[in-house]
Amino acid sequence: MSSLQFFGFEREPFSNAPDSRFYFENNQHKQAQLRIRHVIDSGGGLAVISGGIGSGKTTLARRILDTLAPGAYEASLLVMVHSGVTPSWILTRIAMQLGVKEPAADRMAVLKQLYDRLLEIHTEGRSAVVLIDEAQMLQTSALMEEFRGLLNLEIPGKKLLNLVFFGLPEIEECLRLDEPLAQRVAMRYHLHPLQEQETVDYIRHRLRIAGASYAMFANDAVEEIHKFSAGVPRLINTLGANCLFEAFLNSRRVIDTPTVVRVAGDLGLTSEQINENREGVERHLSKIEELLERLEKRRD
């Protein structure tokens, strides 16, 4: 018998693999979506969504992509897998994802092809959107300058292309490589870890989608999961999956606090690590405040 059969699951409830069926929309995800859609629909140009490791940025990016109806948007998701990409690669890839079938080898020719394609999309009454996941990988001023150039593709009164960056807090350092681009950010939003009640709701949501027929985590066990995960969704999933497997091995159908503590210890999750996560969030918020102050002074 497998652990899924033991608990009566239809599917694995705490997998960290992207799965739209498990999307959990808390208030900050709703707020992020509203802000992103406002930037896109108003032609704001560039939005930046940041968050710590495992905070749900990729999940949110895929959710946004799923909700952008093809009849109103030409949208694509581009994931940066390493920091060695070049401006020409970025330009060609974006052109292809937006429908340019045979991008030219020459940069200026590709720009012309992309501009013509964006005009087609505009004529169709649609908006062009490119979501960039793992945007903290864009670590050169040349890449930032290329994105600034893409935002210059416009017609009177309207930008033809909207970009949304999803990345770790380090994305702010990337943006500072090109101050004119940093000043063009129309919206910034930071994803915080889940609060305790949100963690409770998150775990219940995933168990329900997986087909659970009863509450298999004791209330105090969920409190411990929140404490050891610091409210980070990816860590909640890792703890949840390991707790279920531990319970399965011991033929226990309810996860209690000792099980969570033991699993957290095996995973190396300590109070020191929790504090580091929280301090990282505070440092990022401080950096954002400093950047906004600098931008405001420059406008004055």
ZADO-1210 file (C-alpha; in nm, 4 decimals, padded with zeros to 6 digits):
<atoms>
<atom x="00.0000" y="00.0000" z="00.0000" code="MET" pos="1"/>
<atom x="00.1282" y="00.3470" z="-00.0892" code="SER" pos="2"/>
<atom x="00.1016" y="00.6531" z="00.1339" code="SER" pos="3"/>
<atom x="-00.1619" y="00.7981" z="-00.1021" code="LEU" pos="4"/>
<atom x="-00.3754" y="00.4856" z="-00.0625" code="GLN" pos="5"/>
<atom x="-00.3197" y="00.4814" z="00.3138" code="PHE" pos="6"/>
<atom x="-00.4597" y="00.8336" z="00.3542" code="PHE" pos="7"/>
<atom x="-00.7169" y="00.8029" z="00.0756" code="GLY" pos="8"/>
<atom x="-00.5633" y="01.0732" z="-00.1445" code="PHE" pos="9"/>
<atom x="-00.6384" y="01.1089" z="-00.5128" code="GLU" pos="10"/>
<atom x="-00.3081" y="01.2902" z="-00.5673" code="ARG" pos="11"/>
<atom x="-00.0038" y="01.4054" z="-00.3709" code="GLU" pos="12"/>
<atom x="-00.1159" y="01.7047" z="-00.1584" code="PRO" pos="13"/>
<atom x="00.2205" y="01.8672" z="-00.0878" code="PHE" pos="14"/>
<atom x="00.4210" y="01.8362" z="-00.4068" code="SER" pos="15"/>
<atom x="00.6332" y="02.1403" z="-00.4886" code="ASN" pos="16"/>
<atom x="00.5866" y="02.0766" z="-00.8613" code="ALA" pos="17"/>
<atom x="00.3705" y="02.3474" z="-01.0250" code="PRO" pos="18"/>
<atom x="00.0060" y="02.2364" z="-01.0387" code="ASP" pos="19"/>
<atom x="-00.2695" y="02.4873" z="-01.1092" code="SER" pos="20"/>
<atom x="-00.5228" y="02.2672" z="-00.9290" code="ARG" pos="21"/>
<atom x="-00.3570" y="02.3498" z="-00.5969" code="PHE" pos="22"/>
<atom x="-00.3419" y="02.7261" z="-00.6485" code="TYR" pos="23"/>
<atom x="-00.4160" y="02.8963" z="-00.3153" code="PHE" pos="24"/>
<atom x="-00.5322" y="03.2538" z="-00.3503" code="GLU" pos="25"/>
<atom x="-00.4734" y="03.4430" z="-00.0283" code="ASN" pos="26"/>
<atom x="-00.5258" y="03.8170" z="00.0057" code="ASN" pos="27"/>
<atom x="-00.1777" y="03.9206" z="-00.1043" code="GLN" pos="28"/>
<atom x="-00.2007" y="03.7074" z="-00.4186" code="HIS" pos="29"/>
<atom x="-00.5319" y="03.8749" z="-00.4958" code="LYS" pos="30"/>
<atom x="-00.3731" y="04.2146" z="-00.4416" code="GLN" pos="31"/>
<atom x="-00.0751" y="04.1246" z="-00.6607" code="ALA" pos="32"/>
<atom x="-00.3044" y="04.0093" z="-00.9416" code="GLN" pos="33"/>
<atom x="-00.5144" y="04.3249" z="-00.9233" code="LEU" pos="34"/>
<atom x="-00.2048" y="04.5426" z="-00.9426" code="ARG" pos="35"/>
<atom x="-00.0502" y="04.3464" z="-01.2278" code="ILE" pos="36"/>
<atom x="-00.3710" y="04.3583" z="-01.4293" code="ARG" pos="37"/>
<atom x="-00.3957" y="04.7328" z="-01.3691" code="HIS" pos="38"/>
<atom x="-00.0427" y="04.7857" z="-01.5031" code="VAL" pos="39"/>
<atom x="-00.1149" y="04.5681" z="-01.8071" code="ILE" pos="40"/>
<atom x="-00.4550" y="04.7155" z="-01.8872" code="ASP" pos="41"/>
<atom x="-00.3372" y="05.0743" z="-01.8385" code="SER" pos="42"/>
<atom x="-00.0210" y="05.0191" z="-02.0431" code="GLY" pos="43"/>
<atom x="00.2048" y="05.0925" z="-01.7475" code="GLY" pos="44"/>
<atom x="00.4937" y="04.9033" z="-01.9019" code="GLY" pos="45"/>
<atom x="00.6839" y="04.7344" z="-01.6189" code="LEU" pos="46"/>
<atom x="00.5712" y="04.5680" z="-01.2955" code="ALA" pos="47"/>
<atom x="00.7982" y="04.3945" z="-01.0441" code="VAL" pos="48"/>
<atom x="00.6889" y="04.1167" z="-00.8075" code="ILE" pos="49"/>
<atom x="00.9497" y="04.0104" z="-00.5532" code="SER" pos="50"/>
<atom x="00.9586" y="03.7562" z="-00.2746" code="GLY" pos="51"/>
<atom x="01.1864" y="03.5210" z="-00.0879" code="GLY" pos="52"/>
<atom x="01.2738" y="03.1677" z="-00.1951" code="ILE" pos="53"/>
<atom x="00.9631" y="02.9504" z="-00.2009" code="GLY" pos="54"/>
<atom x="00.7205" y="03.2383" z="-00.1489" code="SER" pos="55"/>
<atom x="00.5005" y="03.1478" z="-00.4476" code="GLY" pos="56"/>
<atom x="00.6299" y="03.3765" z="-00.7227" code="LYS" pos="57"/>
<atom x="00.6321" y="03.1082" z="-00.9914" code="THR" pos="58"/>
<atom x="00.2876" y="02.9889" z="-00.8857" code="THR" pos="59"/>
<atom x="00.1580" y="03.3448" z="-00.9140" code="LEU" pos="60"/>
<atom x="00.3244" y="03.3961" z="-01.2537" code="ALA" pos="61"/>
<atom x="00.1600" y="03.0825" z="-01.3918" code="ARG" pos="62"/>
<atom x="-00.1733" y="03.1868" z="-01.2428" code="ARG" pos="63"/>
<atom x="-00.1508" y="03.5266" z="-01.4118" code="ILE" pos="64"/>
<atom x="-00.0669" y="03.3578" z="-01.7415" code="LEU" pos="65"/>
<atom x="-00.3675" y="03.1257" z="-01.7075" code="ASP" pos="66"/>
<atom x="-00.6046" y="03.4176" z="-01.6437" code="THR" pos="67"/>
<atom x="-00.4944" y="03.6302" z="-01.9410" code="LEU" pos="68"/>
<atom x="-00.7560" y="03.5291" z="-02.1976" code="ALA" pos="69"/>
<atom x="-00.6150" y="03.4845" z="-02.5519" code="PRO" pos="70"/>
<atom x="-00.8984" y="03.6941" z="-02.6903" code="GLY" pos="71"/>
<atom x="-00.7735" y="03.9998" z="-02.5011" code="ALA" pos="72"/>
<atom x="-00.4023" y="03.9316" z="-02.4516" code="TYR" pos="73"/>
<atom x="-00.1008" y="03.7884" z="-02.6303" code="GLU" pos="74"/>
<atom x="00.0834" y="03.6594" z="-02.3230" code="ALA" pos="75"/>
<atom x="00.3822" y="03.4374" z="-02.2591" code="SER" pos="76"/>
<atom x="00.5995" y="03.3232" z="-01.9691" code="LEU" pos="77"/>
<atom x="00.9770" y="03.3252" z="-01.9996" code="LEU" pos="78"/>
<atom x="01.1815" y="03.1560" z="-01.7250" code="VAL" pos="79"/>
<atom x="01.5432" y="03.2592" z="-01.6721" code="MET" pos="80"/>
<atom x="01.7316" y="02.9393" z="-01.5908" code="VAL" pos="81"/>
<atom x="02.0797" y="03.0921" z="-01.5627" code="HIS" pos="82"/>
<atom x="02.2544" y="03.4284" z="-01.5609" code="SER" pos="83"/>
<atom x="02.4497" y="03.3810" z="-01.8838" code="GLY" pos="84"/>
<atom x="02.1769" y="03.4919" z="-02.1255" code="VAL" pos="85"/>
<atom x="02.2553" y="03.7729" z="-02.3683" code="THR" pos="86"/>
<atom x="02.0484" y="04.0711" z="-02.4847" code="PRO" pos="87"/>
<atom x="02.0201" y="03.9201" z="-02.8333" code="SER" pos="88"/>
<atom x="01.8907" y="03.5918" z="-02.6879" code="TRP" pos="89"/>
<atom x="01.6311" y="03.7792" z="-02.4804" code="ILE" pos="90"/>
<atom x="01.5156" y="03.9844" z="-02.7790" code="LEU" pos="91"/>
<atom x="01.4884" y="03.6829" z="-03.0086" code="THR" pos="92"/>
<atom x="01.3108" y="03.4707" z="-02.7467" code="ARG" pos="93"/>
<atom x="01.0536" y="03.7397" z="-02.6698" code="ILE" pos="94"/>
<atom x="00.9926" y="03.7935" z="-03.0416" code="ALA" pos="95"/>
<atom x="00.9319" y="03.4198" z="-03.0888" code="MET" pos="96"/>
<atom x="00.7016" y="03.3909" z="-02.7890" code="GLN" pos="97"/>
<atom x="00.4910" y="03.6798" z="-02.9137" code="LEU" pos="98"/>
<atom x="00.4458" y="03.5233" z="-03.2546" code="GLY" pos="99"/>
<atom x="00.7407" y="03.6235" z="-03.4738" code="VAL" pos="100"/>
<atom x="00.7878" y="03.2964" z="-03.6613" code="LYS" pos="101"/>
<atom x="01.1339" y="03.3417" z="-03.8112" code="GLU" pos="102"/>
<atom x="01.3355" y="03.6041" z="-03.6202" code="PRO" pos="103"/>
<atom x="01.6150" y="03.7568" z="-03.8254" code="ALA" pos="104"/>
<atom x="01.9809" y="03.7213" z="-03.7275" code="ALA" pos="105"/>
<atom x="02.0335" y="04.0980" z="-03.7196" code="ASP" pos="106"/>
<atom x="01.9228" y="04.2752" z="-03.3995" code="ARG" pos="107"/>
<atom x="01.7666" y="04.5754" z="-03.5702" code="MET" pos="108"/>
<atom x="01.5785" y="04.3477" z="-03.8075" code="ALA" pos="109"/>
<atom x="01.4409" y="04.1493" z="-03.5126" code="VAL" pos="110"/>
<atom x="01.3311" y="04.4729" z="-03.3456" code="LEU" pos="111"/>
<atom x="01.1453" y="04.5694" z="-03.6635" code="LYS" pos="112"/>
<atom x="00.9812" y="04.2260" z="-03.6784" code="GLN" pos="113"/>
<atom x="00.8798" y="04.2526" z="-03.3136" code="LEU" pos="114"/>
<atom x="00.7454" y="04.6055" z="-03.3565" code="TYR" pos="115"/>
<atom x="00.5364" y="04.4962" z="-03.6558" code="ASP" pos="116"/>
<atom x="00.4033" y="04.2003" z="-03.4578" code="ARG" pos="117"/>
<atom x="00.3151" y="04.4238" z="-03.1632" code="LEU" pos="118"/>
<atom x="00.1271" y="04.6546" z="-03.4005" code="LEU" pos="119"/>
<atom x="-00.0692" y="04.3525" z="-03.5258" code="GLU" pos="120"/>
<atom x="-00.1596" y="04.2563" z="-03.1706" code="ILE" pos="121"/>
<atom x="-00.2676" y="04.6146" z="-03.0991" code="HIS" pos="122"/>
<atom x="-00.4769" y="04.6278" z="-03.4168" code="THR" pos="123"/>
<atom x="-00.6525" y="04.3099" z="-03.3021" code="GLU" pos="124"/>
<atom x="-00.7538" y="04.4938" z="-02.9852" code="GLY" pos="125"/>
<atom x="-00.5267" y="04.2881" z="-02.7643" code="ARG" pos="126"/>
<atom x="-00.2404" y="04.3678" z="-02.5238" code="SER" pos="127"/>
<atom x="00.1046" y="04.2061" z="-02.5389" code="ALA" pos="128"/>
<atom x="00.2430" y="04.0798" z="-02.2076" code="VAL" pos="129"/>
<atom x="00.5648" y="03.8954" z="-02.1248" code="VAL" pos="130"/>
<atom x="00.6084" y="03.7525" z="-01.7752" code="LEU" pos="131"/>
<atom x="00.9727" y="03.7000" z="-01.6742" code="ILE" pos="132"/>
<atom x="01.0237" y="03.4463" z="-01.3945" code="ASP" pos="133"/>
<atom x="01.3515" y="03.4223" z="-01.1975" code="GLU" pos="134"/>
<atom x="01.4251" y="03.7765" z="-01.3128" code="ALA" pos="135"/>
<atom x="01.7053" y="03.8125" z="-01.0567" code="GLN" pos="136"/>
<atom x="01.9143" y="03.6171" z="-01.3113" code="MET" pos="137"/>
<atom x="01.9226" y="03.9284" z="-01.5326" code="LEU" pos="138"/>
<atom x="02.2489" y="04.0505" z="-01.3871" code="GLN" pos="139"/>
<atom x="02.4021" y="04.2816" z="-01.6475" code="THR" pos="140"/>
<atom x="02.3397" y="04.6425" z="-01.7399" code="SER" pos="141"/>
<atom x="02.3203" y="04.5362" z="-02.1066" code="ALA" pos="142"/>
<atom x="02.0194" y="04.3153" z="-02.0301" code="LEU" pos="143"/>
<atom x="01.8480" y="04.5912" z="-01.8349" code="MET" pos="144"/>
<atom x="01.9149" y="04.8339" z="-02.1201" code="GLU" pos="145"/>
<atom x="01.7588" y="04.5852" z="-02.3644" code="GLU" pos="146"/>
<atom x="01.4404" y="04.5714" z="-02.1576" code="PHE" pos="147"/>
<atom x="01.4329" y="04.9505" z="-02.1428" code="ARG" pos="148"/>
<atom x="01.4519" y="04.9526" z="-02.5210" code="GLY" pos="149"/>
<atom x="01.1620" y="04.7073" z="-02.5444" code="LEU" pos="150"/>
<atom x="00.9504" y="04.9380" z="-02.3298" code="LEU" pos="151"/>
<atom x="01.0180" y="05.2112" z="-02.5857" code="ASN" pos="152"/>
<atom x="00.8215" y="05.0169" z="-02.8470" code="LEU" pos="153"/>
<atom x="00.5079" y="05.2275" z="-02.8451" code="GLU" pos="154"/>
<atom x="00.2583" y="05.4302" z="-03.0414" code="ILE" pos="155"/>
<atom x="00.1216" y="05.7700" z="-02.9373" code="PRO" pos="156"/>
<atom x="-00.0494" y="05.7288" z="-02.6021" code="GLY" pos="157"/>
<atom x="00.0221" y="05.3576" z="-02.5570" code="LYS" pos="158"/>
<atom x="00.3054" y="05.1181" z="-02.4874" code="LYS" pos="159"/>
<atom x="00.2882" y="04.8156" z="-02.7136" code="LEU" pos="160"/>
<atom x="00.4556" y="04.5767" z="-02.4682" code="LEU" pos="161"/>
<atom x="00.4088" y="04.5170" z="-02.0957" code="ASN" pos="162"/>
<atom x="00.6656" y="04.3305" z="-01.8858" code="LEU" pos="163"/>
<atom x="00.6228" y="04.1715" z="-01.5435" code="VAL" pos="164"/>
<atom x="00.9356" y="04.0658" z="-01.3534" code="PHE" pos="165"/>
<atom x="00.9056" y="03.7951" z="-01.0857" code="PHE" pos="166"/>
<atom x="01.2176" y="03.7449" z="-00.8778" code="GLY" pos="167"/>
<atom x="01.4034" y="03.7268" z="-00.5509" code="LEU" pos="168"/>
<atom x="01.4714" y="04.0515" z="-00.3623" code="PRO" pos="169"/>
<atom x="01.7988" y="04.0745" z="-00.5571" code="GLU" pos="170"/>
<atom x="01.5948" y="04.1890" z="-00.8566" code="ILE" pos="171"/>
<atom x="01.6214" y="04.5403" z="-00.7144" code="GLU" pos="172"/>
<atom x="01.9990" y="04.5244" z="-00.7517" code="GLU" pos="173"/>
<atom x="01.9550" y="04.4228" z="-01.1154" code="CYS" pos="174"/>
<atom x="01.7234" y="04.7158" z="-01.1791" code="LEU" pos="175"/>
<atom x="01.9772" y="04.9548" z="-01.0292" code="ARG" pos="176"/>
<atom x="02.2158" y="04.8547" z="-01.3099" code="LEU" pos="177"/>
<atom x="02.0030" y="05.0789" z="-01.5317" code="ASP" pos="178"/>
<atom x="01.8540" y="05.3679" z="-01.3338" code="GLU" pos="179"/>
<atom x="01.6320" y="05.4896" z="-01.6203" code="PRO" pos="180"/>
<atom x="01.4685" y="05.1460" z="-01.6236" code="LEU" pos="181"/>
<atom x="01.4324" y="05.1453" z="-01.2451" code="ALA" pos="182"/>
<atom x="01.2486" y="05.4756" z="-01.2710" code="GLN" pos="183"/>
<atom x="01.0050" y="05.3236" z="-01.5205" code="ARG" pos="184"/>
<atom x="00.8748" y="05.0594" z="-01.2822" code="VAL" pos="185"/>
<atom x="00.5020" y="05.1278" z="-01.2694" code="ALA" pos="186"/>
<atom x="00.4323" y="04.8963" z="-00.9753" code="MET" pos="187"/>
<atom x="00.6267" y="04.7017" z="-00.7133" code="ARG" pos="188"/>
<atom x="00.4765" y="04.4369" z="-00.4877" code="TYR" pos="189"/>
<atom x="00.6462" y="04.2066" z="-00.2375" code="HIS" pos="190"/>
<atom x="00.5119" y="03.8641" z="-00.1436" code="LEU" pos="191"/>
<atom x="00.5390" y="03.8064" z="00.2306" code="HIS" pos="192"/>
<atom x="00.5341" y="03.4670" z="00.4061" code="PRO" pos="193"/>
<atom x="00.1926" y="03.3375" z="00.5094" code="LEU" pos="194"/>
<atom x="00.0450" y="03.4355" z="00.8430" code="GLN" pos="195"/>
<atom x="-00.0488" y="03.1541" z="01.0828" code="GLU" pos="196"/>
<atom x="-00.4181" y="03.1458" z="00.9845" code="GLN" pos="197"/>
<atom x="-00.3179" y="03.1552" z="00.6183" code="GLU" pos="198"/>
<atom x="-00.0937" y="02.8543" z="00.6803" code="THR" pos="199"/>
<atom x="-00.3905" y="02.6732" z="00.8344" code="VAL" pos="200"/>
<atom x="-00.6082" y="02.7603" z="00.5339" code="ASP" pos="201"/>
<atom x="-00.3285" y="02.6680" z="00.2914" code="TYR" pos="202"/>
<atom x="-00.2840" y="02.3197" z="00.4403" code="ILE" pos="203"/>
<atom x="-00.6589" y="02.2583" z="00.4499" code="ARG" pos="204"/>
<atom x="-00.6903" y="02.3741" z="00.0899" code="HIS" pos="205"/>
<atom x="-00.4207" y="02.1389" z="-00.0392" code="ARG" pos="206"/>
<atom x="-00.5590" y="01.8435" z="00.1572" code="LEU" pos="207"/>
<atom x="-00.9088" y="01.9103" z="00.0207" code="ARG" pos="208"/>
<atom x="-00.7867" y="01.9289" z="-00.3398" code="ILE" pos="209"/>
<atom x="-00.5927" y="01.6053" z="-00.2863" code="ALA" pos="210"/>
<atom x="-00.9142" y="01.4303" z="-00.1785" code="GLY" pos="211"/>
<atom x="-00.8671" y="01.4108" z="00.1983" code="ALA" pos="212"/>
<atom x="-01.1786" y="01.2960" z="00.3839" code="SER" pos="213"/>
<atom x="-01.0756" y="01.4136" z="00.7309" code="TYR" pos="214"/>
<atom x="-00.8450" y="01.6600" z="00.9086" code="ALA" pos="215"/>
<atom x="-00.5222" y="01.4630" z="00.9373" code="MET" pos="216"/>
<atom x="-00.3109" y="01.7388" z="01.0955" code="PHE" pos="217"/>
<atom x="-00.3785" y="01.8205" z="01.4598" code="ALA" pos="218"/>
<atom x="-00.4243" y="02.1941" z="01.5263" code="ASN" pos="219"/>
<atom x="-00.1065" y="02.2228" z="01.7326" code="ASP" pos="220"/>
<atom x="00.0825" y="02.0321" z="01.4618" code="ALA" pos="221"/>
<atom x="-00.0191" y="02.2965" z="01.2056" code="VAL" pos="222"/>
<atom x="00.1049" y="02.5657" z="01.4449" code="GLU" pos="223"/>
<atom x="00.4422" y="02.3904" z="01.4542" code="GLU" pos="224"/>
<atom x="00.4520" y="02.3662" z="01.0753" code="ILE" pos="225"/>
<atom x="00.3925" y="02.7393" z="01.0554" code="HIS" pos="226"/>
<atom x="00.6693" y="02.8042" z="01.3072" code="LYS" pos="227"/>
<atom x="00.9299" y="02.5858" z="01.1381" code="PHE" pos="228"/>
<atom x="00.8392" y="02.6994" z="00.7855" code="SER" pos="229"/>
<atom x="00.8133" y="03.0687" z="00.8806" code="ALA" pos="230"/>
<atom x="00.5065" y="03.0700" z="00.6550" code="GLY" pos="231"/>
<atom x="00.7042" y="02.9961" z="00.3359" code="VAL" pos="232"/>
<atom x="00.4789" y="02.7844" z="00.1080" code="PRO" pos="233"/>
<atom x="00.7602" y="02.5683" z="-00.0292" code="ARG" pos="234"/>
<atom x="00.8746" y="02.4776" z="00.3212" code="LEU" pos="235"/>
<atom x="00.5155" y="02.4120" z="00.4288" code="ILE" pos="236"/>
<atom x="00.4884" y="02.1652" z="00.1411" code="ASN" pos="237"/>
<atom x="00.8182" y="01.9978" z="00.2297" code="THR" pos="238"/>
<atom x="00.7207" y="01.9622" z="00.5940" code="LEU" pos="239"/>
<atom x="00.3707" y="01.8449" z="00.5091" code="GLY" pos="240"/>
<atom x="00.4910" y="01.5789" z="00.2657" code="ALA" pos="241"/>
<atom x="00.7527" y="01.4443" z="00.5061" code="ASN" pos="242"/>
<atom x="00.5110" y="01.4430" z="00.7992" code="CYS" pos="243"/>
<atom x="00.2592" y="01.2410" z="00.5990" code="LEU" pos="244"/>
<atom x="00.5232" y="00.9907" z="00.4961" code="PHE" pos="245"/>
<atom x="00.6486" y="00.9602" z="00.8542" code="GLU" pos="246"/>
<atom x="00.2941" y="00.8963" z="00.9756" code="ALA" pos="247"/>
<atom x="00.2434" y="00.6385" z="00.6985" code="PHE" pos="248"/>
<atom x="00.5579" y="00.4506" z="00.8014" code="LEU" pos="249"/>
<atom x="00.4258" y="00.4339" z="01.1575" code="ASN" pos="250"/>
<atom x="00.0656" y="00.3533" z="01.0526" code="SER" pos="251"/>
<atom x="-00.0618" y="00.6737" z="01.2129" code="ARG" pos="252"/>
<atom x="-00.3488" y="00.8555" z="01.0426" code="ARG" pos="253"/>
<atom x="-00.3147" y="01.1849" z="01.2316" code="VAL" pos="254"/>
<atom x="-00.0007" y="01.4007" z="01.2372" code="ILE" pos="255"/>
<atom x="00.0793" y="01.5313" z="01.5838" code="ASP" pos="256"/>
<atom x="00.3272" y="01.7884" z="01.7144" code="THR" pos="257"/>
<atom x="00.6088" y="01.5418" z="01.7988" code="PRO" pos="258"/>
<atom x="00.6002" y="01.4191" z="01.4383" code="THR" pos="259"/>
<atom x="00.6375" y="01.7740" z="01.3029" code="VAL" pos="260"/>
<atom x="00.9221" y="01.8529" z="01.5440" code="VAL" pos="261"/>
<atom x="01.1040" y="01.5324" z="01.4518" code="ARG" pos="262"/>
<atom x="01.0623" y="01.5897" z="01.0767" code="VAL" pos="263"/>
<atom x="01.1706" y="01.9531" z="01.1056" code="ALA" pos="264"/>
<atom x="01.4834" y="01.8400" z="01.2893" code="GLY" pos="265"/>
<atom x="01.5608" y="01.5821" z="01.0197" code="ASP" pos="266"/>
<atom x="01.5223" y="01.8546" z="00.7555" code="LEU" pos="267"/>
<atom x="01.7548" y="02.0864" z="00.9464" code="GLY" pos="268"/>
<atom x="01.4894" y="02.3532" z="01.0043" code="LEU" pos="269"/>
<atom x="01.5948" y="02.5478" z="01.3120" code="THR" pos="270"/>
<atom x="01.4895" y="02.8634" z="01.4924" code="SER" pos="271"/>
<atom x="01.8070" y="03.0300" z="01.3625" code="GLU" pos="272"/>
<atom x="01.7021" y="02.9627" z="01.0041" code="GLN" pos="273"/>
<atom x="01.3542" y="03.0997" z="01.0729" code="ILE" pos="274"/>
<atom x="01.5043" y="03.4210" z="01.2092" code="ASN" pos="275"/>
<atom x="01.7296" y="03.4498" z="00.9031" code="GLU" pos="276"/>
<atom x="01.4237" y="03.4283" z="00.6752" code="ASN" pos="277"/>
<atom x="01.2491" y="03.7060" z="00.8662" code="ARG" pos="278"/>
<atom x="01.5576" y="03.9253" z="00.8735" code="GLU" pos="279"/>
<atom x="01.5961" y="03.8793" z="00.4969" code="GLY" pos="280"/>
<atom x="01.2440" y="04.0118" z="00.4406" code="VAL" pos="281"/>
<atom x="01.3137" y="04.3124" z="00.6631" code="GLU" pos="282"/>
<atom x="01.6373" y="04.3904" z="00.4775" code="ARG" pos="283"/>
<atom x="01.4561" y="04.3753" z="00.1431" code="HIS" pos="284"/>
<atom x="01.1796" y="04.6076" z="00.2566" code="LEU" pos="285"/>
<atom x="01.4421" y="04.8518" z="00.3808" code="SER" pos="286"/>
<atom x="01.6166" y="04.8421" z="00.0407" code="LYS" pos="287"/>
<atom x="01.2901" y="04.9101" z="-00.1402" code="ILE" pos="288"/>
<atom x="01.2180" y="05.2083" z="00.0839" code="GLU" pos="289"/>
<atom x="01.5648" y="05.3484" z="00.0128" code="GLU" pos="290"/>
<atom x="01.5195" y="05.3022" z="-00.3631" code="LEU" pos="291"/>
<atom x="01.1787" y="05.4690" z="-00.3649" code="LEU" pos="292"/>
<atom x="01.3198" y="05.7646" z="-00.1706" code="GLU" pos="293"/>
<atom x="01.6009" y="05.8001" z="-00.4251" code="ARG" pos="294"/>
<atom x="01.3597" y="05.7856" z="-00.7183" code="LEU" pos="295"/>
<atom x="01.1327" y="06.0418" z="-00.5559" code="GLU" pos="296"/>
<atom x="01.4245" y="06.2812" z="-00.5050" code="LYS" pos="297"/>
<atom x="01.5240" y="06.2446" z="-00.8713" code="ARG" pos="298"/>
<atom x="01.1737" y="06.3272" z="-00.9870" code="ARG" pos="299"/>
<atom x="01.1818" y="06.6420" z="-00.7728" code="ASP" pos="300"/>
</atoms>
